[in-house]
């Protein structure tokens, strides 16, 4: 990329060349005028004589006198335009060079927008550059902040003002005062530092929210996917398919759970417990901050997948039977095939049958007379047990009863270490 000063000197050189060509052209023009007059005299003399000229001789005479195609060529207008062009080129060239020299630091040597070296000289220069910039913008205390400056102050790949040691901070402030060239420099710089601190607070909080959202959506999405697959395996898959699915799921999850337990049982750490049961473990002595989530045990997560599967099965069976989308005999067959799964996890056959029952008899599922219909179905499928409802099974708080019944994963705050 060409430097600005090269462009300016190029314009001057071009202008000088134009001047040279102009004067050269004027001298050549004067010489041609003398030659033309001499040729015109010869032409007049020849035309008076009764000679027959061929076309080559006539063309030579016309070219010598400045006539081509019956029209004379004049260069006065072209010369006038050339003089004007030269004058404009010279003015533009000098104006451009003046502009470059007055703002050379900003276009060629500014640290704005880049990451200064972590030394006093670089930070002082960065502060001076920004001071000059805000002075040129005529910033006053109380005026709107320069967003670009605020971003540079907070970004880790730019100035990163809050993460450098005090010596560099002082160098930056000194440079800013020199660049701003006014006693109110600190009153202009201060609000920008405050704005940058506020931006960092917002960005950090937003990142926490993003992590929480990702966690919540990830848990919900993955659990839902596992339930959908397990429902299919319950109704159409073989016992071997279901066992392989549960085994691989439990083994993979258990590796993470064991690693988390090693962190949770380590010593020399501070424990911060939130009301919901999420724990953050901090170990400053080792120069690190470690966050560990108290996740459910593998068996608990496996059981929850079963329970949520039973709940979805009861709800879907009630809806489909009420609208005749499934025949009674088909539903009885599904109940028979589900008996093994109902016995595999706590609270046992009657309790898990109660989960299906609770979802089936809801008003927005089967509807009217759902209780009698469900009992007749399980009796036809060979069940002698009565379903045990799980909706009101030992709720921790009355006001949380409905929420706990709908929860996918329930966590309780861990006990504090003594």
Secondary structure, 3 states (H helix, E strand, C coil): CCCHHHHHHHHHHHHHHHHHHHHHHHHHHHHHHHHHHHHHHHHHHHHHCCCCCCHHHHHHHHHHHCEECCEECCCHHHHHHHHHHHHHHHHHHHHHHHHHHHCHHHHHCCCCCCCCCCCHHHHHHHHHHHHHHHHHCCCCCCCCCCHHHHHHHHCCCCCCHHHCCHHHHHHHHHHHHHHHCCCCHHHHHHHHHHHHHHHHHHHHHHHHHHHHHHHHHHHHHHHHHHHHHHHHHHHCCCHHHHHHHHHHHHHHHHHHHHHHHHHHCCCCCEEEECCCCCEEEEEHHHCEEEECCCCCCHHHHHHHHHHHHHHHHHHHHHHHHHCCCCCHHHHHHHHHHCHHHHHHCCCHHHHHHHHHHHHHCCCCCCCCCHHHHHHHHHHHCCCCCCCCCCCCCCCCCHHHHHHHHHCCCCCCCCCCCC
